[in-house]
Amino acid sequence: MMGGTDMTEHKFVVKLVCYLSDEPEVLSQYAFGTKKEAEVYRNLALYAMKAKYGEDQTMFDFKIFEP
């Protein structure tokens, strides 16, 4: 199940982190069963962000966490 929210079934979490304020803020998170699925999602999301905001955008980042 891609992008589900039940953390007991998933090992890897991709979090959208915003750096617009003094402290980084997690805006959303998506859980995946494998690291490969998490990496594919993160890479596509980063590609979309760069397409929208430019190659040098640093406002948002997608990070992979293992709970």
Buried (B, 14 or more C-beta within 10 A) or exposed (E): EEBEEEEEEBBBBBBBBBEEEEEEEEEEBBBBBEEEBBBBBBEEBBEEBEEEEEEEEEEBBBBBEEE
